[in-house]
Amino acid sequence: MLQVGLSLPRSTARVASSFPMAEPAVDDNTGTRQETFGSSAVTVVITSEADTWDIDASSLLGCGQFVDWDRLPAPEQRADVPRDILCRPPKELKKLAREGYWAVSHALRAQVYHQLIQQVACRLVTPDALVYRDVASRLFGKLSVSSHPLPEFLEGCSMPTYCLNLAGVTALKKILICVGNLFPDITYSPILPSMVALLLHYSKDEAQCFENISRLIASNAPHTSYIDQSFLAHQASCMTFGDLANKHCPAAHKLIASTSENVFEVYSEWLSWLFQDLPFNYAIRVFDVYLLEGQKVLYRIALALLKQYRLSVTSTEVERTDIKANLQAFVQNIAEHMTVDKLLERAFGIRLFSRKEIWLLQMANRKALMERGITMAQSRQSFHLAVDMQNFSSSIVTAQEMRIIWSWIPERFSLFSPLLLFSTSEDGCSLQRFYTCCEGYEPTVLLIKTTEGEVCGAFLSSDWSERKKSGATSGFFGTGECFVFTVRPNTERYEWVFIKKPELAKAVPRSCQRSRSPSPMFHLRSSPDERGTSSNHLTVPVPQRKSRLSPFLAIRHFLLPSKTASMFMSGSREGIIIGGGGGQALSLDANLLWGHTEHCETFDNPPLCQENFQVQLLEVWGFRNT
């Protein structure tokens, strides 16, 4: 087993007395130290060479001079650690990291971190340890005390220092100042202090820590981002987490939507849960897998925390508290609810889409933010992303019910306020009028209230004008973002069956992708033999509209086990249909007066209300892009 040898500093007391700042407060619950960065100048202590820690030359990688060893968890004892562990293939390294093998020795973890980061693909010109020594010498000189402001991109950000000692906090600030000097394109990065602090625990000196964090910053691996470096990128990541929470944690998402005025504000803290609120022994295990698997693993772990939170609280408890603060307290005390091994086990049990698909979802969210005026270069901007429901008025649903529906739709659309496009109470019961009012809007939300008082509806991802592309025939269109729902008497959502059961679909082999995909448009009342193909699988093609980015269909082709697994929406002169296969989730006649609902294969839903119903009111809502 690898060991690290360290001796105590010779002049700890003198270094501490020369430090002009108050020591950061210690959070007894998390074992972490936190400060809040401001825009004022920060005094940084620079110790001379004589004041550095003595590192045993026999250690493989000298680490620990910045650590308060009384607060650092002791290494786990394992007798079966392979000596060639660092030579294992990536797949096996992932398994070992998930199982916590790096925790057997501080020196092993230090060596693993350095080796993994050195393998990260990054820009050709990336600052290294030599550059750091040169810049640090130029910025700080040989003086014992030097005053420098921290970079502007850290203004208002928290600084967890975990188990760093006073010299470690000083090194943390020095590195951040040098990062700001050498990476002027970074405009906002609240996660960066945590990354540097964790790396400092396992770095032999400041220069090595700086080189490693620089490689993570400068990573150019395809569809991979380790550290968000702008307000736009950070907000897009938060929106993406909201999308994933919406899909994978529906119970927690529904609870947050029903008790919080601003769902996005709650989800905007998701990275803080991992690298500010988690205790050190949990955060460092997260960091172990993060270095190997990238940002996708952070989404997994945050989703696992959210799932466990929902299991651990009651709706009554949440209603009486600030859910944002309640979530933070839950994460800080996570050890009372589950071990770090159980947390990782549950995290990797969540079946997310691929890294590329998540990256495309982030790009879609970035585009939506840019449409709202958010740019790469700007710093933190104070504006509300949540929909203001105070002026909302509907004849079918309350503002509270609409807030829940709005929380279900993709984050990039929920940025925009609801706009009433069509209402039978104002526009009459005319299907042609329905089409005229709704065409040109994408997506839309359909709401139906029956004469029995039941309320149901659908989120429809595509413009109703798409129906014209099939000519005189009626065909299905739309994407996997469509879903149907009920509001009264129960509130439930039913998504595309592939989202809930991804094992039903397989990626199309490359050889098949080169061939022309069959059309997804089918006659509504045709028999299976009349649909133009005898195949047992349907290839879903990429939508033709290049300006639209659908995270579920524009990413790659899927082979679905049934032709009816992607029958999302259809419209003709005879009526509209939403969901198909073995039945129709919703269908309405040409007068918008009578409807029918039943189980369908596309959404795997039960009847949304009485199977045959009379429409009392119907509304269609679009998205106000202002």
N, C-alpha and C positions, 0 to 999 in steps of 0.2 A: 504494500500500500504506500502511495506517495505521501511524503510528509514535508511540511514547510518549517524551517527553523527561523525564529525571530527573537531579537533581544529588545529590551525596553529602551526608549529614547533616553539619552544622557541629560537632556535639558528641557524636559517637558514643562516643568514649572515656569522656566523663564519664557518659553514660547507662549504659554497661556497668559502670563502677565503682560506680555507685549501686545496681545490682541485687543484692539480698542472696541470691539463690538460686544454686545451682550450675547451670551450663549443662547442658541435657539432653544425654545421650549420643548420639553420632551412630552410626547403623548403617551400616557401610561397604558392606554389600551392597545396601541399599535406598536409601541417600541420604536417609533420613528420620530425624527426631529424635523420640524417644518418651519420655514420662514416664508414670507411673502416678499417677492421682489418689487421694488419700486423704481422710480426713475431717477432718484437721487444718487449721488456718488457713494460707492461702497468702499470702505477701507479694507485692503487685502494685506495680510501678513505674509511677507516673503522670508522664509527661514534660510539661513546660510547653510553651506554644505556641512558644516560641523554639527548642525542641529538636526540633520536627517536621521532616520532610523538606521540602525545597523542590521543588515540582512545576512543571514547565514549563507555563505557562498555555496554550501552543499545543497541548498534548495534548488529544485528544478526551475522555479520561477519565483523570485522574491516578491511576495505580496503581503500586505497587511500593515504597512507602516502608517496607513491612514485610518486604521480600524480601532475602535474601542472594544477590546477583546472580551471585556466583561459582559457586553451586550450582544455579541455575535453568537448565534447558536453553535453549539459544538458539532463537529462533523459526525455523520452517521457512521456506524461501524459495520463494514461488510468484509467478509473474508474471501468473497468470490469475485472480486473485481479483476477482469482480464487485464494482463499487462499490456496487451496490444490494443487497448481500448480506442486509442486515437487513430488507429489504422483501419477501423471497421468501416464498411460501406455506409452511405448516408441513411439508408432505410434502417439499419441496425442502430446507428447513432440516435435516430429519432426515438426508437423504442427505449434505448437506455436513458435518454434525457427525460422522457415521460415517466420512467420508473424511478427517477431521482438518483441515478448513479453518480452524477457529478458531485453530490453532497457528501461523498465519503471522505473527501479531503479538500481543504482550501487550495492546496497547490494544484491538485488535479483540475478543479474547476477553473482556476486561473489559466492553466495551460490549454484546457479545452476552449475557453472563451477566446483566447488569443488566436489559436489555430483556426477556429471556425470563422472569426471575423476576417482573418487574412485571406480566406477563401471566398469572401463576398466579392462579386463582380462590381466594380465601381469605376467612376470616371478616370480617364487616363492621368489627369493631373489632380492628385488628391494629396493634401498636406500630410506629412508623416511626422515621426518623432523628431527628426533633425530640424524640420521646419518649426515645430513647436519650441524647441530649445532656442532657436534663433529669435523667434517672435517674442517669446517670454522674456528673453534677455533684453530685447529692445524695449518692451513695454514696461517691465518692472525693474530692470537694472539690477544692481547689487545691493540696493538699500534693503533694510530689514522691514520697512513699512512703505507702501506706495498706495496712493489713492487713485482708483479708476472706477468709472461708472460701469455697471453691468449693461450688456447689450439691450437695446430698446425692445427687442422681440421677447424679452422676459418680463416686461412690465406687467404687474398684476398676477404673475404666475407663482404658484407655490413651489417650495424647494424641500422635498423630503430628503433628509440626509441619512436616514436609516441608522446604521451603527458606526458612522464616521466619527473620528475624534476631531479635536480642534484643528489639527494640521490637515485633516481630510476635508473639512469644510473650507479651509483656505484654498486647498488645491482645487476643489470643486469650482470655486469662484474664478480662480485663475484660468482654468480650462475653458469655462464658459466665456470669459472675456476674450480669450484667444480665438474661440470658435466664432464669436461675433466679428472679430477682426478679419478672419480669413474666409468667412462665408457671409459676405454682405447681402446675399440674396435671401437669407433666412429672415422672414418678417414676423413669424409667430410660431412658437414651438413649445407649448407647455409641458410636453413629455420629456424634453431634452434634459433638464436638470436631474430627473430620476434616472435616466439612462446613464449619465455621467457618474452619478453617485453610486449606482450599483456596480459599474465597471471599476470604479476606484477601489472597491473592496478587494478586487482580484487583479490589480495592476501592480507591477513592480515599481513604477514611478509615474509621475504626471505625464511624461512624454508618451509612454506606451498607451496610457488611457486616452490621451488626445488622439493618437494615431488610430486607435480602434473606433472611437466615436466618429472620427472623420470618415472612415470607410463606411460606416452605417449611414451617415448623412449623404455621402456621395454615391451610394449604391445605384446602379443602373440595370439591375437584373430585371428581365421582362416581367411585367405585371406584379412587381414587388416594390413595396415601400416600407422601410423600417421606421422612419421618423417623418411625420408631417412637418413641413417647414413654412407654411403660410396659413393665414386665417382661413382662406378658401379651402385648402386641403384638410385642415382640422375640422371645419364645419361639415365638409363632405363626408369625412369619416364618421362623424357623429350621426349624420343623416343615414348613412349606410348601416350603422349599428341599429338605428331605429327601424329600418326596413327588416333587418334580420330578427330583431326582437318581435316585430309584428308577425313574422312567419313562424319562428321557432318557440316563442314564449307567449302564446296567445292569452293564456290566463293572466300572467303578470301584466302583459300589455293592456288588457282590458281593465284591470284594476287601476293601473296608472292613469289611463285615459279617463276613467270615471271619477277619479279623486284629485287630479291635478289640472290646473288651469292651462298648463303648457307642457305637453308631453315631451317636446323636443328639449326643453330646458332640463328635464330629468335625465334624458339620454345623453345630453352634452357632457355629463360627468363620467361617462363610462370608462374613459382612460384613467381618470382619477381613482376610480375604484381599484384598479390594478396596481398603479404605481404611486399611490399617495395614501390610500386607506388600508390596503392589505398589510398585515404584519410582514416583517422582513423575511421570515422563513417561508412565507407563501409567495411574496413578490419575487424572491430570487429563483424559486422553482418555475414561476411563470417566465422569468428571464431565460432560464435554461432552454426551454422549448421555443421561445420566441426567436432566439438567435439561429435556430435550425430551421424553423418553419415560417418565420415572418409574421406579418400583421394578422393573417388569417387566424392564427392561434389565439391572439388577443381577443378577437370576436368570440371565439368558442368559449373562452374562460369567463368573459363578462356575461355571456348568455347563461352559462352554468350558474353563476352567482345570482342572476336574475330569477332563474327557475327555482333555486333554493330559497330565495327571498320569499317568493310567492307561497312556497310550501310552509314557511316558518311564521307567516303573519296571517291575521284574519282581516277581513274587510273592515270590521269595526275598529280595529287597532289603527289601520291606515287612515281612516276617515277622521280620527281625532288628532292626527299628527301631520307634520310637513313630510310628505313622502320622500322628497329629495334628501332631507336630513335623516329620515328613518332608514333609507337605503344606505347612506354613508355609515351610520352607526352599525348597521347589520354587517357590512363588509369589514369594518374595523374589528368586530367581535366574531368574525367568521369561525374562529377556532371552537366556539361554543356550539356550532352547528355541524361542521364537517371538517375532516382532516384535509390536508393539502393533497394527499394521494386520492382521496375520494373526489375532491374538486376537479382534479385533472382527469380522473376516470369519467366523470359525468361530462366534462367539457368535450372529450374526444368521442363521446357517444352521440354527440349532436352531428347530424349529417348535413353539413353545409355544401353549397355549390363549390365549384373549383375556384382556385386562386384567380384565374383569368375572369371568371364570371363575376366574382366579387369586385375585381378591379374595374370591370365595365360598369357595374352598378355605381361605384364611386365616381366614375367619369360622368355618368348620367346625372348624379347629384351635383357634381361640380358645375355642369352646364346649367342646371336649374338655378344654382346660386349666382352664377354670373349673369343670368337674366334678371336677377334681383339687384344687380349692381355690385356684387362682391368681386373683387379682383385679387390677383395673386400678390400684388405688391403692398396692398394696404395692411395696416395693422388692425388690431381688434376693433370691430365696429359695433356700437351698441344699437341694436335694433331687434325687434321682436319677430321671430320666425313663425310663431304659432298663429293660427287663424284667430282673429278677433270675432268672437261669437256674440258680442253684446248687441249688435244691430241685426243679428240673424233673425229671419222670420219665415216660417214655413207653416203651411196648413196641415202638414202630415206629421212632422217630427218636432220635438222640442230642441232647444239649443244644446242641452246636455246629450240627447240622443245623437244629434248631428256631430257633436264633438267625438263621440265614440266611432261613428262611421268614418269621420275624417281621419281618425287615428289609424284606421285599417288601410287606407290607401297609401301608395308609395310616397316616401318622404318628399321626393322632388316635386310632387303635385300638391301635397298638403301645405306647401309654402304659400299657396295662393288662396285667396278668399273665395268662398262659394258664390256662384252667380246663377240666379234662377233663369233658365233658358226657356222652359216650357211648363205650363200648368193647365190642366183640364178646366180648372175653375176660371181661368182667364183667357185661354186660347181655344177652348172647346175640345170636344172629343173627336178630333180629326187626325188620322194617321199621317196624311200628307202634311198637315200643319206641324205635326211632331217632327217629321223629317226636316222640314224647312227651317225650323227653329234650332234644331240640334246639329245640323250639318256645319262643318267648319270648326267644331269643338272636339277636342281630344285631350283627355278622356272625359267621360260623363258619369254621373251617378243618377240612377233611376230609382225613384221612390214610389211605392204603391200602397194606398190605404184601401182596404176592402170595406164593404158595407157592414161586415161583422166587427170592424174595428181592428183587425189585424193589419200589421205593417211589415212589408218586406221590400226587397229591392235588389239592385245589382250595381257593381262597379264595372264599367265597360271601357276598355282601354283604347278602343279604336273609334275613329270618326264614322258616323253612320253613312257617310257618302261612299265608304268602301263597298257597300252592298251593290253599287252600280257597276262594279268591275266585272261581275259575273254575267252581265248582259240581262237577258230575259229570264234567266234561271235564278233560283234562290240558292244562295250558298252561304257557308259559314266563314266568318273572318274573326279578327281579334287576336289577342295574345294570351299567354299564360298568366298575365297579371289580372285578368278578369276574375271576379268572384261574385257569388250571390250571398244574400244575408237575410236574416229576420231581425226585426226590432221589437215588435210586440206580437204575442205576449212574452216571448223570450228573445234575448239578444245573442245571436250566433252568426258566425261567418263560415262560408263553405268555399274553399279555394280550389283551384285546379288540382285534380287528383294527383298529378305528378309531384306537386310541391309537398304534399303530405306523405306520398308513397314513392319516393324517387327510385326505389328498386324496381318499379314497373317499367322503367325506360332504360334504354342503353344508347350510348353514343353510336352514331352511324359510322361504320368503318370508312376509312379514307377512300377506299376504292369505290364505295357507294356514293360518297360525297361528290365525286367527280361527275357522276351521272346526273341527268336532269331529274329534279324532284317532282313527283306527281302533285297535281293541284289539290289543295285542301278543301276545295269548294264542292259541296255535294247538294243534290236535289233534296229538298226537305222530305218529300214523300216517296222517294225512289227506293226500290228494293236493293239489297246489298249487291246483287249481280249487275245492277244498272249504274254502279258508281265508277266504272271505268278501270277498275283494277281488281285482280284476284288475290293480291298480296294480303297476308295477315297482319302487316305492319303499315303504318302511315308515316311517311317522312314529312316532318313539318318544315317548310321552307323558311328562309330568312325573309322578313317583310321587305317589300320593295322600297318603302320610303326611307331613304338614307338618313334623313334628319331625325328619325325616331330611333331611340335606343331602348330596346326592350331587354331587360336583364334575363328573361326566361326563354325567349325565342330567337333573338338576334345574335345570340352568342354561338351556338352551334346547332347542328341538326340532332334530333332525337328520334329513336325508333320507339314508337308506342305500341303496346300490345293490342290495340284496337283502333279501328278507323274513327270510332266515336269518342276517343279520349281527348280530342281537341276541338270540339264543336262549341265554340264560345258564344257567338252572336250572329244573328241572321235577320234580315229584313226584306220584305216584299210588299206588294200592294195588298196582300191578304192579311198581313199582320207581322208581328215580330216574335222571334224565338231567342231565348237565352239558355244555353246549355242543351246538350243533346246526348243521344246514346242510350237506348232502352227507355227513353222518356225525355221530357223537357222540363228543365228546372222552372222556367217561366215562359208562358206564351200568352199573347194578347191578340184579340181580333182587330180588324180594320177600324172599328169604331171606338177602340180603347175602352170598351165597357165591360167585356167579359174576358176572363182569363182562366188559365189552367196551370197547375203546378204538380210535379211528381219527381220521383228520384231520377237522376240522370248520371251517366258514367263520367261525364266531363268534370263535374263537381262532387260526385258521390254524396249528394245531399238528400235529405228527406223532403217531403212536400213542405214548402215554405209557409203555407197557410192551408185553409180548406182547399181540397184539390180543385174543385170548380168554384170560382169566386166571381163576385161582381165588383167592379172598380168603383169606389166612391170618389177617390182623388188620385191623380197621377202627377208627379213633378219630375223634371229633369234638371239637374244642377251641373253647371260647368265650372271652370276655374278662371277667376278674374286675374289676369296677368298685369296687375298694376301695383 
